[in-house]
Amino acid sequence: MKISRGVMEDGVVVGNAYDKYGSKNHIIRLIMRGFDSALSELVHKIKPVDIHEIGCGEGYWVLRWQQENMKVRGSDFSEKVINIARTNAAELGLTDSVFQKRNIYDLVADHDSADLIVCCEVLEHLEDPEAGLIALQRVAKNHVILSVPSEPLWRILNLVRGKYISNLGNTPGHTQHWSKNSFLHLVNRYFDVLEVKSPMPWTMLLCSAKHL
């Protein structure tokens, strides 16, 4: 599977700088199995009619769910990363039209709503995460799954593996930083939190929509 490897678009790091899903490092593989298990458990518990992954990057999860015969689509603000996702779909013999260029702030109910909205590893990249949550609120029919890095553990682990030393372990493109409690406090303003998971080093929330 192709990844962006940290290319820039409009001054923003897009996609995945590191191939975490294809890593041969045993520790990374263990960490990713934890994330995989937590997200998969929540999705299968909900049994959604359809899924829209917002901030889908190179399409790993959209393509995986498509292979599981789920009705799914993905969007990302980056044209570069959407093109990579479409290439990945074509190489797997899957439908590439499920990917669309879409900015989270511009989401509208008529075009972007789904039974389940998934927005993982996105909010930490936003200059205005509250505007992002309001946009997700607009398009959430029933359930939402959110995940962000759990700080300061995320940066500590980066430093332990010798990454981003000059930035004190901060991953390029991460402009927001939350502990589990501070993220819960933020999300509770916009959604009802139904379940909290902590696959190291993330905070992952299953939420239901608060319809205004």
N, C-alpha and C positions, 0 to 999 in steps of 0.2 A: 504493500500500500504506500502510495506516494504521500509525503507530507511537505509542508511549506518550508520547514527548516528556518523559520524566523524571518521570512521576507517582510519587507515594509510596504505598506500601501497607505498613502495620504499621511505619512509620518507615524503610522501605527504598526506595531508588530502583529502579524496575522497568522492564524493557524498555529501549528505546533512547531516549536524550535527543536524539539527533541522527540524522536520516535519512541515514545513511552510504551506503546502497545506492541512494538516489535523489538523491544530491548532484549538483549541477551543477559543483562545484569540480573542476577538472582534476586537482589533486594528490590529492584525496580519491578520485576515480574511479580514478586510477592505483594508489593504495594498496589499494583494495578489489578491483581486478582481481587483484592479487597474492595476496590472501587467498583469493579465489574460486578461482583457479587451483590453489593448494596444496591446499585442501580437496577440490575436485572430483577432482584427480588421485589423492588417497589413497582416496577413496570408490570411484572406478571401478576402481582397482587391486584393491581387496578384493572387489568384486562381492558385496556382502552379501545374504543371504537376506532380512533385514529390518533396519531402522534404528530406534533410539529416540534422538531428540535430547532430552537432558535440559538444561533451561534454554533452551527454544526461543524465548522471547520472543514477538514478534509473528508468528512462524511462517514467516519468509522461506525458510529452508532446507527445512523440512518441506514447504511448498507447492511449492517448486521440485522436490524429489525426487518428490513425488506427481505432478507434471506429467511427470516422466520415467518414470512407471509403476513406481516402486519401492514396496515395501511399507514404510510409514513411519508413525511416530507421534511426537508431541511432547508434552512436559510442562514445566510451570513452576510454581513455588510461588505465583505471583501470579494470583489470579482475574481481576483487571483486565486483565492482559496476555493471559491465555488467551481472554478474551472478545474482545479485539482480534484475536487470531489466528483465532478462529472467524468473525469478521466478514470478515477478509481472505479466508478460504477461500470463504465464501459469495459474495463479490463476484467471485471467479474461477471460480465454478461447481464448486468442489471440495468434497470431504467434510470437514465441520467436526468430525466426531466423532473424528477422529484426535488431537484436542487434549484433554489432561486436566490438571486441577490436581493437582500432585504436588510435595511437598517432597523435595529431593535426599536429605536425611537419612533419609527414611522409605521409600526404595526397597526393594522385596522381590523376590526372584528369581521367584516364581511369577507376579507381576503385571507386572514391569517389564523382564525380561531381553530381550535381542535379540542377534542375530548381531553387529551393530555398534552400539556406544554412542558417540554424539557428544556432547561436552560442551565447547563453545567459548565463551569469554568469560564463564565462570561462576565458576570457582574464585577469581578475584580479588575477588569480591563476598562470599565466605563468611567468617564469623567463625572457623569451624573447617574449613579446607580439607582437613585430614587425615581428618576424619570424612566429608567429601564423597568423598574418594578411596576410603575403605573402603566406602562405599555403592555407588560405581561398580563396585568389585571384586565386590560381591555379585551384581550383575546382568549382568556382562560374560560372555557365552558365549565369544566369540572375540577380537574386536578392539575397541579403544577409540581414539577420536581426541580429543585435548585441545588446547586453545589458551588462552594467556593473553598479556596485553601484555608485551612485553619492556622491562624497566626497566634504566636510567633513560631509555632512548630515548623511550618513550611520553610521559613527562611533558615531556621536552625539546621534542618536536614540538608538544605542546599549548601550551607557552609560546611557541614560535616563531609559532604562528598566533593568539596573543593570547587563549588560553582558560584559564580557571581560574587566573588569575594569583595570586589571594589564597591558593590552595591549592598553590602551587608546581607547577602543571600537573597535579595529581592529578584525575582524572575523578571526579565525584560517584558515590559508592557503591563505589569501589575501596578495599578495606581491606587487601588483600595485594599485595605487590610482589616480583616475581622477575626476576632476570637469567636468561638461557638456562641457564647452568650450575646455578644454584640450583634452578630448576624441574626440570631433569633429575635432580638429586640427590634431590629430594622424590619425584618420580613413580617413580623406580627402586625405591623401597621397596615399591610396590604393584603395579607392572606391569613387564613386559619391554619396553623401548623398542626398537622395530624401525626407526624412521626419524624423523629430525629435519628439520623445515623451518623456515625463518626468513623468512616473508613480512613485510617491514617494515610495522609495528613489532610483530610478534607472534612468539612461539615456538609452534610447532605440532608435536605428537608423535603418531605412530602407534604404538600399543602392543598387546601381546597380554596376555591375562589370566593372572595367576598364580593358579591354583586351589589353595586351601588344603585 
